[in-house]
Amino acid sequence: MTIEKTHSCPSLTELYARSIVKPVAIAHRGACGLYPENTVLAMEKALAYGADMIEFDLRLTRDGVPVLLHDRTIDRTSDGKGEPGEYTLDELRKFNFSYFRSIWGERLNKPSYASLMIPTFEEILQKFRGRCTMNIQVYDSSEASLKVICRLFREYDMFDLGFLAMSGFAEAEAVRKIDPEIETAVLGSWA
């Protein structure tokens, strides 16, 4: 796959330099206050509202596909139950992921949309690379997960367009061993 090196959005370097004058707008799980979190719809709306960066969370399916999901389970955000690792991507795609919006802070009794599928990391890269920068929180830091995430990061040339946010230093070091050029941020405690 050949990825065009040019992009229309500011790079991370440019955003950080600009942040001295103008704050960087980061959309947490997309425009999750108004639209179902960690969905393509929430990401599209975040950019329409002017976000510079989208933040989203990754977990791995049973068949090794990184998908956008914050929680350990799909219970809160979909009409399914259980962990994403219990399902293949095709099985997860049968669930509707529009059962939660952060503005209300609770799971809805019915979906917001007739159908809203869980997106894959690669779909997000295909759709949003070059349109915004990305804060990619990695919750599944297994070796299998990190290898596929790092491969996609490199394949889509996300250098200076995104970074991997890890829960601790050990997880960040695991990324460094796979690909030392990938920028990481550590979100865990300092203790």
C-alpha positions as CSV (number, residue, x, y, z in Angstrom):
1,M,0.0,0.0,0.0
2,T,1.3,3.4,-0.9
3,I,0.2,6.3,1.3
4,E,0.5,9.8,0.0
5,K,2.9,11.8,2.2
6,T,1.0,15.1,2.0
7,H,-1.8,16.0,4.3
8,S,-4.2,18.9,4.7
9,C,-4.2,19.0,8.5
10,P,-1.4,20.4,10.7
11,S,1.1,17.8,11.8
12,L,1.6,17.2,15.5
13,T,4.7,19.4,15.4
14,E,2.7,22.2,13.9
15,L,-0.1,21.8,16.4
16,Y,2.2,21.9,19.3
17,A,3.9,25.0,18.0
18,R,0.6,26.7,17.4
19,S,-0.7,25.8,20.9
20,I,1.3,28.6,22.3
21,V,-1.2,31.0,20.6
22,K,-4.3,28.9,20.1
23,P,-5.5,25.8,22.1
24,V,-5.6,22.5,20.3
25,A,-9.1,21.1,20.1
26,I,-9.1,17.4,20.9
27,A,-12.4,15.4,20.4
28,H,-12.6,12.8,23.1
29,R,-14.0,9.6,21.5
30,G,-15.1,11.9,18.7
31,A,-18.0,14.3,19.4
32,C,-19.1,11.9,22.1
33,G,-21.3,14.4,23.9
34,L,-23.7,14.5,21.0
35,Y,-23.1,11.3,19.0
36,P,-22.3,7.6,20.0
37,E,-18.7,7.5,21.1
38,N,-15.8,5.9,19.1
39,T,-17.9,5.7,15.9
40,V,-17.1,7.1,12.5
41,L,-20.2,9.3,12.9
42,A,-18.7,10.8,16.1
43,M,-15.3,11.4,14.4
44,E,-16.9,13.0,11.4
45,K,-19.0,15.4,13.5
46,A,-16.0,16.3,15.7
47,L,-14.1,17.4,12.5
48,A,-17.2,19.3,11.3
49,Y,-17.2,21.2,14.7
50,G,-13.6,22.1,14.2
51,A,-11.5,19.5,16.2
52,D,-7.8,19.4,15.4
53,M,-7.4,16.0,16.8
54,I,-9.6,12.9,17.4
55,E,-9.0,10.7,20.4
56,F,-10.2,7.1,20.3
57,D,-9.6,3.8,22.0
58,L,-8.5,0.4,20.6
59,R,-9.2,-3.2,21.6
60,L,-8.7,-6.4,19.7
61,T,-11.3,-8.8,18.3
62,R,-11.0,-12.6,18.5
63,D,-9.7,-12.6,14.9
64,G,-7.0,-10.0,15.7
65,V,-8.6,-6.8,14.3
66,P,-8.2,-3.6,16.3
67,V,-11.6,-1.9,16.8
68,L,-12.7,1.3,18.5
69,L,-14.0,0.6,22.0
70,H,-13.2,2.2,25.3
71,D,-14.7,-0.3,27.8
72,R,-13.6,-3.8,28.5
73,T,-17.0,-5.0,27.3
74,I,-19.5,-3.9,24.6
75,D,-22.4,-3.9,27.1
76,R,-22.6,-0.1,27.6
77,T,-22.4,1.0,24.0
78,S,-24.1,-1.7,22.1
79,D,-26.9,-4.2,22.2
80,G,-24.4,-7.0,22.7
81,K,-22.7,-8.4,25.8
82,G,-19.2,-9.5,26.6
83,E,-15.7,-8.6,25.6
84,P,-14.7,-7.7,22.0
85,G,-12.1,-10.5,22.2
86,E,-14.9,-13.0,22.4
87,Y,-16.1,-12.0,18.9
88,T,-14.8,-11.9,15.4
89,L,-15.1,-8.6,13.6
90,D,-18.0,-10.0,11.5
91,E,-19.8,-11.0,14.7
92,L,-19.3,-7.6,16.3
93,R,-20.6,-5.9,13.2
94,K,-24.0,-7.5,13.9
95,F,-24.5,-5.3,17.0
96,N,-25.7,-1.7,17.0
97,F,-23.2,0.6,18.7
98,S,-25.5,3.6,19.3
99,Y,-26.7,2.8,22.9
100,F,-24.7,5.4,24.7
101,R,-24.0,9.2,24.5
102,S,-21.8,10.9,27.1
103,I,-24.1,13.9,27.4
104,W,-26.5,11.8,29.4
105,G,-23.9,9.7,31.1
106,E,-25.9,6.5,30.9
107,R,-26.8,3.7,28.6
108,L,-29.9,4.4,26.5
109,N,-32.9,2.0,26.5
110,K,-33.0,2.1,22.7
111,P,-30.4,2.9,20.1
112,S,-29.9,6.4,18.7
113,Y,-29.6,5.1,15.2
114,A,-31.2,2.1,13.4
115,S,-27.7,0.8,12.6
116,L,-24.2,1.9,13.7
117,M,-21.3,-0.5,13.4
118,I,-18.1,-0.6,15.4
119,P,-15.3,0.8,13.3
120,T,-11.8,-0.8,12.8
121,F,-8.6,1.1,13.4
122,E,-7.8,0.7,9.7
123,E,-11.1,2.2,8.7
124,I,-10.4,5.2,10.8
125,L,-6.9,5.5,9.3
126,Q,-8.4,5.3,5.8
127,K,-11.1,7.9,6.4
128,F,-9.3,10.4,8.7
129,R,-5.6,10.2,8.0
130,G,-4.5,13.7,6.7
131,R,-7.8,15.3,7.9
132,C,-6.8,15.5,11.5
133,T,-4.2,14.3,14.0
134,M,-4.9,11.3,16.2
135,N,-4.5,10.4,19.9
136,I,-4.8,6.6,19.8
137,Q,-5.4,5.0,23.2
138,V,-4.4,1.4,23.3
139,Y,-6.2,-0.7,25.9
140,D,-5.2,-4.1,24.6
141,S,-1.4,-4.1,24.9
142,S,-0.9,-7.8,24.2
143,E,1.9,-8.6,21.8
144,A,-0.5,-9.6,19.1
145,S,-2.5,-6.3,19.4
146,L,0.6,-4.1,19.5
147,K,2.1,-5.8,16.4
148,V,-1.0,-5.2,14.3
149,I,-1.5,-1.6,15.6
150,C,2.2,-0.7,15.0
151,R,2.1,-2.3,11.5
152,L,-1.0,-0.2,10.6
153,F,0.5,2.9,12.1
154,R,3.6,2.5,9.9
155,E,1.6,1.4,6.9
156,Y,-0.5,4.5,7.0
157,D,2.5,6.7,7.7
158,M,1.1,8.2,10.9
159,F,4.4,9.6,12.0
160,D,3.8,13.2,13.1
161,L,0.1,12.8,12.5
162,G,-0.6,10.6,15.6
163,F,0.7,8.9,18.7
164,L,-0.2,5.9,20.8
165,A,-1.3,6.6,24.3
166,M,-0.4,3.7,26.6
167,S,-1.5,2.8,30.1
168,G,2.0,2.5,31.5
169,F,5.7,2.6,30.8
170,A,6.0,-1.2,30.2
171,E,3.4,-0.9,27.5
172,A,5.1,2.1,25.9
173,E,8.4,0.2,26.0
174,A,6.7,-2.8,24.2
175,V,5.8,-0.4,21.4
176,R,9.3,0.9,21.2
177,K,10.6,-2.7,20.8
178,I,8.2,-3.2,17.9
179,D,8.8,0.2,16.2
180,P,11.0,2.7,17.9
181,E,9.8,5.5,15.6
182,I,6.3,5.5,16.9
183,E,5.6,8.3,19.4
184,T,4.0,7.2,22.6
185,A,2.4,8.9,25.6
186,V,2.1,7.3,29.0
187,L,-1.2,7.8,30.8
188,G,-0.6,5.6,33.9
189,S,0.3,6.7,37.3
190,W,3.8,7.8,38.2
191,A,3.9,5.6,41.3
